Amino acid sequence: MRIALVPNSRPSDGLFYENEQAFYLSFARTLGWDGAIPCATLPIAPTKRTDVTECTLVLAPGCKTGEMSAKRWPYYSELSEMFDEVAVVGTSDDLRLDDGRPMQFGPGVKSFVDQLTLRETAEVIAAAGAFVGNDSGLSHIAAAVGTPTVMIFGPTPDRTLGRFPPNVRVLRRGASCEPCWFGSRLRDCAGRIDCLAQVPVKTVAGLLGELGLFKRTRWI
């Protein structure tokens, strides 16, 4: 079967940098879809195979490698010390900071690093009480499965991604130079990624507390 696209039906490339969701939905509208802009959802049930529960904070410290590692917030280890039940997901590469230094987590932190499939990781995230991650695929999975999610942004934009579901809180420092990813990338801070380095641990922990997820934390 052949599908003929309407001439000039492709949206402008500029729309992609303004709103990725609107960019891709424009193709659906060309084919006749006229619904409201949806929020991403995944029908993933919480796993019962681990001891991750609604009292557990799941952390995903990584994202893509190479230059994309500039999206990594550097204080996951410190955040893990403020909560009683913490689990880490992802790959071994995710446990490295942008400069290559390894993250160190205490013995009380459950590690599922390099142990789960993507589906199993989603099930662990779905079972958790909250999730904290960077601008990354696992953060978007957390948003889609409905887990209360704090998504930390720095040099990359969040508004271009479209509407997030109500369980997501976007956190960024709000420096005048951010987001810089599609412009003078990391130039204003000489590559120090100040916008992430200056997001305090207590700010992230405080936001989790405001969400009413953890009554007993070490920082209260």
C-alpha positions as CSV (number, residue, x, y, z in Angstrom):
1,M,0.0,0.0,0.0
2,R,1.2,3.4,-0.9
3,I,0.5,6.5,1.2
4,A,0.7,9.8,-0.7
5,L,1.5,12.8,1.4
6,V,-0.1,16.2,0.7
7,P,2.4,18.5,-1.0
8,N,3.9,21.0,1.4
9,S,2.3,19.1,4.3
10,R,5.6,18.9,6.3
11,P,5.7,21.4,9.1
12,S,8.6,23.9,9.2
13,D,11.8,22.7,10.9
14,G,11.5,25.8,13.1
15,L,8.4,24.2,14.8
16,F,10.5,21.3,15.9
17,Y,12.7,23.7,18.0
18,E,9.6,25.5,19.4
19,N,7.5,22.4,20.2
20,E,8.5,18.9,19.3
21,Q,5.2,17.5,20.3
22,A,3.3,19.9,18.0
23,F,5.8,19.1,15.2
24,Y,5.0,15.4,15.2
25,L,1.3,15.8,15.8
26,S,1.1,18.0,12.7
27,F,1.7,14.8,10.6
28,A,-1.2,13.2,12.4
29,R,-3.4,16.2,11.7
30,T,-2.4,16.1,8.0
31,L,-3.8,12.5,8.0
32,G,-7.1,13.7,9.4
33,W,-6.6,13.4,13.2
34,D,-8.2,16.4,15.0
35,G,-8.1,15.4,18.7
36,A,-6.7,17.4,21.6
37,I,-3.0,17.3,22.4
38,P,-2.5,14.2,24.5
39,C,-0.2,13.5,27.4
40,A,2.1,10.5,27.0
41,T,1.0,7.4,28.9
42,L,2.3,3.9,29.3
43,P,0.1,1.1,30.6
44,I,2.8,-0.3,32.9
45,A,1.8,-2.0,36.1
46,P,4.1,-1.7,39.2
47,T,6.3,-4.7,39.7
48,K,5.9,-6.9,42.7
49,R,9.2,-8.7,42.1
50,T,11.3,-6.1,44.0
51,D,11.0,-4.3,47.3
52,V,10.5,-1.0,45.6
53,T,7.3,0.5,47.1
54,E,5.4,3.8,47.4
55,C,8.0,4.8,50.0
56,T,10.9,4.4,47.6
57,L,12.6,7.3,45.7
58,V,13.9,6.1,42.4
59,L,16.8,8.0,40.9
60,A,18.0,7.9,37.2
61,P,21.2,9.9,37.2
62,G,22.1,9.3,33.5
63,C,21.1,10.3,30.0
64,K,22.8,10.0,26.6
65,T,26.6,9.9,26.5
66,G,29.1,12.2,24.8
67,E,28.1,15.9,24.7
68,M,24.6,14.9,25.9
69,S,26.1,14.0,29.3
70,A,26.0,17.8,30.0
71,K,22.4,17.3,30.9
72,R,23.3,15.3,34.1
73,W,22.6,17.0,37.5
74,P,25.7,16.3,39.6
75,Y,24.2,15.7,43.1
76,Y,22.3,12.5,43.0
77,S,24.6,10.9,45.6
78,E,23.9,13.7,48.0
79,L,20.2,13.5,47.4
80,S,20.1,9.8,48.1
81,E,21.5,10.5,51.6
82,M,18.4,12.5,52.5
83,F,15.9,9.7,52.1
84,D,15.4,6.4,53.8
85,E,14.5,4.3,50.8
86,V,16.3,4.9,47.5
87,A,16.8,2.9,44.4
88,V,19.0,3.7,41.3
89,V,18.2,2.6,37.8
90,G,20.0,2.8,34.5
91,T,23.3,1.6,33.2
92,S,26.9,1.8,34.6
93,D,27.6,4.7,32.3
94,D,24.8,6.6,34.0
95,L,26.8,6.7,37.2
96,R,29.4,9.0,35.8
97,L,29.3,12.8,35.9
98,D,29.8,15.0,32.9
99,D,33.6,15.1,33.6
100,G,33.8,11.3,33.9
101,R,34.0,11.1,37.7
102,P,32.0,8.2,39.2
103,M,29.0,8.8,41.4
104,Q,29.2,7.0,44.8
105,F,26.1,5.7,46.5
106,G,25.9,4.4,50.1
107,P,25.3,0.7,50.9
108,G,21.7,1.4,51.8
109,V,20.8,2.4,48.2
110,K,19.2,-0.3,46.2
111,S,21.0,-0.6,42.8
112,F,19.3,-2.0,39.7
113,V,22.0,-0.7,37.5
114,D,22.7,-3.0,34.5
115,Q,20.2,-5.5,35.9
116,L,16.9,-4.7,34.2
117,T,15.4,-4.6,30.8
118,L,13.7,-1.4,29.7
119,R,10.3,-2.9,30.5
120,E,11.4,-4.0,33.9
121,T,12.9,-0.6,34.6
122,A,9.5,1.0,33.8
123,E,7.8,-1.4,36.2
124,V,10.2,-0.5,39.0
125,I,9.6,3.2,38.3
126,A,5.8,2.6,38.3
127,A,6.1,1.0,41.7
128,A,8.0,3.9,43.3
129,G,6.6,6.8,45.3
130,A,8.6,9.3,43.4
131,F,11.2,9.6,40.7
132,V,14.0,12.2,40.0
133,G,15.9,12.3,36.7
134,N,17.5,14.5,34.1
135,D,16.1,15.4,30.7
136,S,16.3,11.8,29.6
137,G,14.3,8.9,28.3
138,L,13.8,7.3,31.7
139,S,12.4,10.6,33.0
140,H,9.9,10.6,30.2
141,I,9.0,7.0,31.0
142,A,8.4,8.0,34.7
143,A,6.1,10.8,33.5
144,A,4.2,8.4,31.2
145,V,3.6,5.7,33.9
146,G,2.2,8.2,36.3
147,T,4.8,8.2,39.0
148,P,5.3,11.7,40.7
149,T,8.3,12.9,38.8
150,V,10.9,15.7,39.3
151,M,12.6,16.3,36.0
152,I,15.8,18.5,36.2
153,F,16.7,20.6,33.2
154,G,19.7,22.8,32.6
155,P,21.2,23.6,29.1
156,T,18.4,21.8,27.2
157,P,14.9,23.3,26.9
158,D,11.7,21.9,28.4
159,R,9.1,24.0,26.7
160,T,9.9,22.6,23.3
161,L,8.9,19.1,24.5
162,G,5.2,20.1,24.7
163,R,2.8,19.5,27.6
164,F,3.8,17.3,30.5
165,P,1.3,15.2,32.4
166,P,0.2,16.6,35.8
167,N,2.5,14.2,37.8
168,V,5.6,16.0,36.5
169,R,7.4,18.9,38.1
170,V,10.0,20.6,35.9
171,L,12.9,22.1,37.9
172,R,15.6,24.4,36.6
173,R,17.7,27.1,38.1
174,G,16.4,29.8,35.7
175,A,19.7,31.4,34.8
176,S,19.5,34.1,32.1
177,C,21.6,32.0,29.7
178,E,19.5,28.8,29.9
179,P,18.5,26.9,27.9
180,C,21.5,27.3,25.6
181,W,21.4,24.0,23.7
182,F,20.1,25.4,20.4
183,G,22.2,28.5,20.6
184,S,25.6,29.3,22.1
185,R,25.9,25.9,23.7
186,L,27.6,26.1,27.1
187,R,29.5,29.2,26.1
188,D,28.4,31.6,28.7
189,C,29.5,29.4,31.6
190,A,32.7,28.2,29.8
191,G,31.4,24.6,29.9
192,R,30.9,24.5,33.7
193,I,27.2,23.9,33.3
194,D,26.4,26.3,36.1
195,C,22.6,26.0,35.5
196,L,22.8,22.4,36.8
197,A,25.6,22.8,39.3
198,Q,23.6,25.6,41.0
199,V,20.4,23.6,41.5
200,P,20.7,22.8,45.3
201,V,20.0,19.3,46.7
202,K,17.7,20.8,49.3
203,T,15.6,22.4,46.5
204,V,15.0,19.0,45.0
205,A,14.4,17.4,48.3
206,G,12.0,20.2,49.3
207,L,10.0,19.8,46.1
208,L,9.6,16.1,46.8
209,G,8.4,17.1,50.3
210,E,5.9,19.5,48.9
211,L,4.5,16.7,46.8
212,G,3.6,15.0,50.1
213,L,5.4,11.8,49.2
214,F,7.8,11.3,52.1
215,K,6.9,11.9,55.7
216,R,10.1,10.7,57.1
217,T,13.2,12.0,55.5
218,R,16.7,12.6,56.9
219,W,16.6,16.3,55.9
220,I,13.5,17.3,57.9
